[in-house]
Amino acid sequence: MYKHIPIKEASFYRPLEEGQVQCLLCPHRCILPQGARGLCGVRENREGKLYTLVYGRVVAWHVDPIEKKPFFHFLPASRAFSISTAGCNLRCKFCQNWDISQRKPEELEYKYISPEDVVRLAIKYKCQSISYTYTEPTIFYELMYEASKIAYEKKIFNTAVTNGYINEEPLRRLCKFVKGFNVDLKSFSSQFYENLCRAELEPVLNSLKVMQEESCWVEITNLVIPGFNDDFQLVRKMCRWIVDNLGQGVPLHFSRFWPAYHMRDVSPTPAETLERCAEIAREEGLNYVYIGNIFGHRLENTYCPGCQQVLIKRQGFFVVENTLIDSRCPHCSRTIEGVWNI
């Protein structure tokens, strides 16, 4: 059944008694008997060894503007070679990419792309970075790690768009080569994570702190879902945690929800809700607050936290004007946090 699927022994697991193994890649720490797969659906116990079924098996690959990730303070207006495999280690009922993230690898067509090919294609298409994205890059860790190492040596940036649900040891190892993360902080409620994502909040918060300790650039996205995580007191608590633990300079993107997957009966997020979330974030001291999935909104732009002048104008995923001079505001000379140059 699997002869046509390239497989590779997985990283981060340990053997147990009676041929079982325990995966140590993410906080689920799945214990797998012979022939079983983890929650992600892509890591399988075969005769007492754990294998990844998605190594090199890429189901989506595109050249994207880096703003689409979204990264607003990381090489603006640059191109990112973006890849993903099938699978995810969360089960979010509202997943926007469920058709690839919630599928088994054998259910999707794929193209075999080796780590070397990933970098070669990024160079071919004149991309300044490689982005591991669309599904959850943690579950294709081996491909991401090996490709990012090669890219790093060739001075190509690596970024990951992730749910942050990864254990500390593999994350710290990854941070040697992946220097930009956009983390989907889905809610500041443990109950939300348990009921809607089949996960826990605390490991995500720990990942955010580890990324910053490892000197990686971090941006955060919060998808605001009406009636589920749009409580303004909870939003304030989240923003306060970000300021206290990560600092005022971390960009926070409030993203509009659109009905999807098992939550098609939930209405899109009102613009007024997102705008109030942004106000709260600024009240709590965050310097860079954005609203996504509403084309043409003024909070697609980057403003100087000092003089409030517009520094980077955007329309959707595209930069139309960038007035930064050597990472500084041209009006008041304030340094603007970010990764602005190759």
C-alpha positions as CSV (number, residue, x, y, z in Angstrom):
1,M,0.0,0.0,0.0
2,Y,2.8,2.4,0.8
3,K,5.4,1.5,-1.7
4,H,4.8,4.6,-3.7
5,I,5.1,6.9,-0.6
6,P,8.6,8.0,0.3
7,I,9.1,7.3,4.0
8,K,11.8,8.3,6.4
9,E,12.5,7.4,10.0
10,A,11.1,10.2,12.1
11,S,13.0,12.4,14.5
12,F,12.0,12.7,18.2
13,Y,10.5,9.5,19.4
14,R,11.4,6.7,21.9
15,P,10.8,3.0,21.8
16,L,8.5,1.4,24.5
17,E,7.7,-2.1,25.6
18,E,6.0,-4.6,23.3
19,G,6.9,-2.7,20.1
20,Q,5.2,0.5,21.0
21,V,6.7,3.9,20.4
22,Q,6.1,7.4,21.8
23,C,6.3,10.4,19.5
24,L,8.1,13.3,21.2
25,L,7.7,15.9,18.5
26,C,4.6,17.7,19.8
27,P,2.8,18.0,23.2
28,H,0.3,15.2,22.3
29,R,3.2,12.7,22.9
30,C,1.2,10.0,21.2
31,I,1.9,6.4,22.3
32,L,1.5,4.2,19.2
33,P,1.2,0.4,19.0
34,Q,2.4,-1.4,15.9
35,G,0.8,0.0,12.8
36,A,-0.8,3.0,14.5
37,R,-0.5,6.6,13.5
38,G,-0.4,9.7,15.7
39,L,-3.2,12.3,15.8
40,C,-1.4,14.1,12.9
41,G,-2.1,11.1,10.7
42,V,1.4,11.2,9.1
43,R,3.7,9.5,11.7
44,E,3.4,5.7,11.9
45,N,4.8,2.9,14.0
46,R,6.3,0.3,11.8
47,E,7.9,-2.7,13.6
48,G,8.9,-0.6,16.6
49,K,10.2,2.4,14.6
50,L,8.4,5.7,14.0
51,Y,8.3,6.9,10.4
52,T,7.1,10.0,8.7
53,L,4.9,9.4,5.7
54,V,5.2,12.9,4.3
55,Y,8.9,13.4,3.9
56,G,9.2,15.2,0.5
57,R,5.6,14.6,-0.3
58,V,4.5,18.2,-1.0
59,V,0.8,18.8,-1.7
60,A,0.9,22.6,-2.1
61,W,3.7,24.8,-3.4
62,H,3.5,28.4,-4.5
63,V,5.4,31.6,-4.8
64,D,3.6,34.0,-2.4
65,P,4.2,37.6,-1.3
66,I,5.5,37.4,2.3
67,E,2.6,39.5,3.4
68,K,0.2,36.6,2.7
69,K,1.6,34.6,5.6
70,P,1.1,37.2,7.1
71,F,4.5,38.7,7.8
72,F,4.4,42.5,7.9
73,H,7.8,43.2,9.5
74,F,9.8,40.6,7.7
75,L,11.4,41.5,4.3
76,P,8.3,43.4,3.1
77,A,7.4,43.1,-0.6
78,S,9.6,40.0,-1.0
79,R,8.7,36.6,-2.4
80,A,8.4,33.4,-0.4
81,F,8.6,29.9,-1.9
82,S,5.8,28.3,0.1
83,I,5.3,24.5,0.7
84,S,3.2,22.1,2.7
85,T,2.4,18.5,3.1
86,A,-0.8,16.8,4.2
87,G,-1.7,16.6,7.9
88,C,-1.9,18.6,11.1
89,N,-1.5,17.9,14.8
90,L,-4.6,19.9,15.7
91,R,-8.2,19.3,14.9
92,C,-9.6,22.8,14.6
93,K,-13.3,22.8,13.7
94,F,-12.8,26.1,11.9
95,C,-9.8,25.2,9.8
96,Q,-9.5,27.3,6.7
97,N,-7.2,24.8,4.9
98,W,-9.0,21.6,6.1
99,D,-9.0,20.0,2.6
100,I,-5.2,19.4,3.0
101,S,-4.6,19.7,6.8
102,Q,-7.3,17.2,7.8
103,R,-6.5,14.6,5.2
104,K,-4.3,11.6,5.2
105,P,-1.2,11.7,2.9
106,E,-2.5,8.8,0.8
107,E,-5.7,10.8,0.1
108,L,-4.0,13.6,-1.7
109,E,-2.0,13.9,-4.9
110,Y,1.6,15.1,-4.2
111,K,4.9,16.0,-5.9
112,Y,8.1,14.5,-4.5
113,I,10.3,17.5,-3.6
114,S,13.5,16.8,-1.7
115,P,15.1,19.3,0.7
116,E,17.6,20.2,-2.0
117,D,14.8,20.7,-4.5
118,V,13.0,23.1,-2.1
119,V,16.0,25.3,-2.0
120,R,16.7,25.0,-5.7
121,L,13.2,26.0,-6.6
122,A,13.3,29.0,-4.2
123,I,16.4,30.2,-6.0
124,K,14.9,29.5,-9.4
125,Y,11.9,31.6,-8.7
126,K,14.0,34.4,-7.1
127,C,12.5,34.0,-3.7
128,Q,14.2,35.7,-0.7
129,S,12.7,33.2,1.7
130,I,11.2,29.8,2.1
131,S,7.9,29.5,4.0
132,Y,6.7,26.3,5.6
133,T,3.0,27.0,5.7
134,Y,-0.6,26.2,4.6
135,T,-1.0,23.1,6.9
136,E,1.1,22.6,10.1
137,P,4.9,22.5,9.4
138,T,5.6,20.7,12.7
139,I,4.2,17.5,11.2
140,F,6.6,17.6,8.3
141,Y,9.5,18.5,10.6
142,E,12.2,16.4,8.9
143,L,11.6,18.0,5.5
144,M,11.4,21.5,7.0
145,Y,14.5,21.1,9.1
146,E,16.7,19.7,6.3
147,A,15.5,22.2,3.8
148,S,15.9,25.1,6.2
149,K,19.5,24.0,7.0
150,I,20.5,24.0,3.3
151,A,18.7,27.4,2.7
152,Y,20.4,29.0,5.7
153,E,23.8,28.0,4.4
154,K,22.9,29.6,1.1
155,K,21.7,32.8,2.9
156,I,18.0,32.3,2.1
157,F,15.7,33.1,5.0
158,N,13.3,30.5,6.4
159,T,9.9,31.2,8.0
160,A,7.2,29.0,9.5
161,V,3.5,29.7,9.8
162,T,2.6,27.5,12.7
163,N,0.1,26.7,15.5
164,G,3.1,26.6,17.8
165,Y,2.1,23.1,19.1
166,I,5.6,21.7,19.2
167,N,7.8,20.5,22.1
168,E,10.7,22.6,23.3
169,E,13.7,20.4,22.1
170,P,12.7,20.1,18.5
171,L,11.7,23.8,18.4
172,R,15.1,25.0,19.8
173,R,16.8,22.8,17.2
174,L,14.7,24.3,14.4
175,C,15.3,27.8,15.6
176,K,18.9,27.5,14.5
177,F,17.8,27.8,10.9
178,V,14.2,29.1,10.8
179,K,14.4,32.7,11.9
180,G,10.8,33.9,11.4
181,F,7.6,32.5,12.9
182,N,4.0,33.6,12.5
183,V,2.2,31.8,15.3
184,D,-1.6,31.3,15.2
185,L,-2.6,32.0,18.8
186,K,-6.1,30.8,18.4
187,S,-7.5,32.0,21.8
188,F,-6.4,32.8,25.3
189,S,-8.8,30.3,26.6
190,S,-7.7,26.7,27.5
191,Q,-11.3,25.6,27.1
192,F,-11.4,27.0,23.5
193,Y,-8.3,24.9,22.7
194,E,-9.7,21.8,24.3
195,N,-13.2,22.0,22.7
196,L,-12.4,23.4,19.3
197,C,-8.8,22.3,18.6
198,R,-8.2,19.2,20.6
199,A,-5.1,20.8,22.2
200,E,-3.9,22.9,25.1
201,L,-3.0,26.6,25.3
202,E,0.0,26.4,27.6
203,P,2.4,24.7,25.1
204,V,1.7,27.4,22.5
205,L,2.6,30.1,25.0
206,N,5.8,28.3,25.9
207,S,6.7,28.0,22.2
208,L,6.3,31.8,21.8
209,K,8.7,32.4,24.6
210,V,11.2,29.9,23.3
211,M,11.2,31.5,19.8
212,Q,12.0,34.8,21.3
213,E,14.7,33.4,23.6
214,E,16.3,31.9,20.4
215,S,16.3,35.4,18.8
216,C,13.8,34.6,16.1
217,W,11.4,37.1,14.7
218,V,7.8,36.5,15.9
219,E,4.5,37.7,14.6
220,I,1.1,36.5,16.0
221,T,-2.2,36.0,14.3
222,N,-5.5,35.7,16.2
223,L,-8.4,34.5,14.1
224,V,-11.5,36.1,15.8
225,I,-14.5,33.9,15.7
226,P,-17.9,35.4,16.7
227,G,-19.3,33.9,19.8
228,F,-16.2,31.7,20.5
229,N,-13.1,33.8,21.2
230,D,-14.3,37.4,20.7
231,D,-14.8,38.2,24.4
232,F,-13.0,41.5,24.8
233,Q,-11.8,40.7,28.4
234,L,-10.1,37.6,27.0
235,V,-8.6,39.6,24.2
236,R,-7.2,42.1,26.7
237,K,-5.8,39.3,28.8
238,M,-4.0,37.9,25.7
239,C,-2.6,41.3,24.7
240,R,-1.3,41.9,28.2
241,W,0.4,38.5,28.2
242,I,2.1,39.3,24.9
243,V,3.4,42.6,26.2
244,D,4.6,41.2,29.5
245,N,6.2,38.1,28.0
246,L,7.3,39.1,24.5
247,G,7.3,42.8,24.5
248,Q,5.5,45.7,22.8
249,G,7.2,45.3,19.4
250,V,5.6,41.9,18.5
251,P,3.1,42.5,15.6
252,L,-0.4,41.2,16.3
253,H,-2.7,40.4,13.4
254,F,-6.5,40.2,14.2
255,S,-7.9,38.1,11.3
256,R,-11.5,38.0,10.1
257,F,-13.2,34.6,10.3
258,W,-15.0,33.2,7.3
259,P,-17.3,30.2,7.6
260,A,-15.4,27.0,7.0
261,Y,-15.1,23.3,7.7
262,H,-17.3,22.3,10.7
263,M,-18.3,25.9,11.5
264,R,-20.0,27.0,8.3
265,D,-23.0,28.1,10.3
266,V,-21.0,30.8,12.1
267,S,-21.2,34.3,10.7
268,P,-18.1,36.2,9.5
269,T,-16.5,38.5,12.0
270,P,-17.9,42.0,12.0
271,A,-15.4,44.7,11.2
272,E,-16.4,46.5,14.4
273,T,-15.3,43.5,16.5
274,L,-11.9,43.5,14.9
275,E,-11.5,47.2,15.3
276,R,-12.3,47.0,19.0
277,C,-9.8,44.1,19.4
278,A,-7.2,46.4,17.8
279,E,-8.1,49.2,20.1
280,I,-7.6,47.0,23.1
281,A,-4.2,45.8,21.8
282,R,-3.0,49.4,21.6
283,E,-4.4,50.2,25.0
284,E,-2.4,47.4,26.4
285,G,0.8,48.8,24.8
286,L,1.3,46.8,21.6
287,N,3.0,49.0,19.0
288,Y,2.0,47.2,15.8
289,V,-1.6,46.0,15.4
290,Y,-3.1,44.8,12.2
291,I,-6.5,43.7,10.8
292,G,-6.6,41.0,8.2
293,N,-9.1,39.6,5.7
294,I,-10.7,42.9,5.2
295,F,-9.3,44.4,2.0
296,G,-8.4,48.0,2.1
297,H,-8.7,48.5,5.9
298,R,-6.5,51.2,7.2
299,L,-4.9,48.7,9.7
300,E,-3.3,46.9,6.8
301,N,-0.8,49.7,7.0
302,T,2.2,50.0,9.4
303,Y,2.2,53.2,11.5
304,C,5.1,54.6,13.5
305,P,4.4,54.1,17.2
306,G,6.1,57.4,17.9
307,C,4.7,60.0,15.5
308,Q,1.8,57.9,14.1
309,Q,2.8,58.5,10.5
310,V,2.1,55.8,7.9
311,L,5.4,54.0,7.1
312,I,4.3,51.1,4.9
313,K,1.1,51.2,2.9
314,R,-0.5,48.0,1.8
315,Q,-3.4,46.8,-0.3
316,G,-4.3,43.3,0.6
317,F,-1.0,41.3,0.4
318,F,0.9,43.9,-1.6
319,V,3.1,46.8,-0.5
320,V,2.3,50.0,-2.4
321,E,4.7,52.3,-0.5
322,N,7.5,51.8,2.0
323,T,9.1,54.9,3.5
324,L,11.4,53.2,6.1
325,I,15.0,54.4,6.0
326,D,17.4,51.8,7.4
327,S,14.7,50.4,9.7
328,R,13.8,53.9,11.0
329,C,10.9,56.2,10.7
330,P,11.8,59.0,8.2
331,H,9.8,61.5,10.3
332,C,11.0,61.0,13.9
333,S,13.9,58.6,13.4
334,R,12.4,56.0,15.7
335,T,13.6,52.4,15.1
336,I,10.9,50.1,13.9
337,E,11.2,46.5,15.0
338,G,11.5,43.9,12.2
339,V,13.7,42.2,9.7
340,W,13.9,44.7,6.9
341,N,16.9,43.7,4.8
342,I,18.5,40.5,3.4
